[in-house]
Amino acid sequence: MPDLIPESYRLTPENEPKGVVVLFHGMTGTADDLLELGEALQKKNYACFLPLLTGHGTTISEFKRTSVHAWLNDARAALHAALQLNKPIHLVGLSFGAVLVLYLACNNKDKIKSISLLSPALSLRSWAKTWALRLLSYLPDRLLNNLPLVPKHQRANYCLYITRATYPVYSVGAAIRLFKVVRHVARKIHKISIPGLVCFDHNDMLVDVRVVMHFLKRKLPSKLFKFREYRDAGHELMHSRQAKAIINEVVSFIDSH
């Protein structure tokens, strides 16, 4: 595995790729968070793009100032790069990355073969925080740059490690920008008609899984989507003891489509 330096990755298989997988990391994380999954897909003969989202792997100050348009442009640019290979395209996203995957699927369903959502961050465990962020998401983007930072809570024991470039705090402004994307997804999610996989842990310490699963099961085509629950995986699925099982599940799902 390459040294854990915050950067984007492009993994190319030895043989002609049978598809392309674009993997989006979560908010405050880096592309390294999904590198093990990308390498597993590479071994299965998939080309993989793992973009580093703007403002990540740099400084907290830059992260706070990154606009929602920058993240949406990152997502669109990654999809555009994948399209150049003229192969079936699959999207994978972790947390906020899963929200970006839904955004792309809502707007490009004819270009995407399947989507895999890992701990999709569509609603927080705190009902009050969720609705406050939803309301604040109507504010102009430029007003969000100077909002405060919030320390992350201590992670549960099943989170084995965190890559060193991951930020130790959340930005309130960035969280509000997340909900700007969530609002867009909520309006258009009914347009998604491609196969999907959703992996989650009901004990997720960040996301209100009950609300998120109810929303997804109500809005997405039930015959095309698979929902998989993992115990003791938490929110950061790729850093838990269940990581290997989740990687195998995602690889198998993509390989079957």
Steps between C-alpha positions, in 0.01 A plus 500: 500500500637848422615723787203683652551843347189710431454492125273366230562150366448338164533121511541314171467120471756291316248394236237691303256633764147364494368812670588820682427568867507851646532506880419813702628540857312669782511850641828574688647174363725423203513261206715271716186401691379302196837392362475142627163463329641653183789255500261207544302621198822548303583132560160416353598685182334836563662837441445716809497876549526624860482881489612713792224753553594868505600628846588153629850386587617863516411733790193557715497861384474399134241235584278759673508723192424231243168565327235240428550575130862387527392159634231457237754595232740240643228236471405597145866513393565151637199361315610678181849348529350153548280541193809546285586131541175393328435226755207433737518742792433419864497755783588441866472757776568510874292734720503840321651315204181293487298821478716607203435162339125555537540849354674357192251214468207744510646698211682234294304178542552394136878514542531294819474122537468474879550694823623387843421716804702451819355674808317763289494826700149619418388569859686534832425315822396830658158601366556859615839529327362349180216750474724791600746409224215457250371849576848654491566331165288770336762760591732623222818294484725802561355549850617158619877549491547639851272269696667307786671164512367219720727228650415145399372268771720214610445210265369165614740211558408336170665785307846347465693787346467834322730616222732774621373762253143486634390822673430464876213753485180570309424834339149629565513677164600179323216311670254762376643459149444125532130570555490721193585186302256290706217739406583458131507121537168496686333682209634270228566160657182360345678516163748229599422171328832313512615218731638600837653365819468670840729394788444633851519436874191576710737616775651767274607777739460780244207415270139433598485166321129444572404824325746451214396140429131590511562781251707286263264202509206730429666688214719242325377205288478205743565238231830662406645583842664278762533611864771341716539560872833441677545479877782681679600692187402852605493785253851463360436155354836472327686540830309235693540128562229451239703670225603177326142371491371833369771512232405149387130600492565809287736321263253214456211740439688701238628184334142373465394809306 
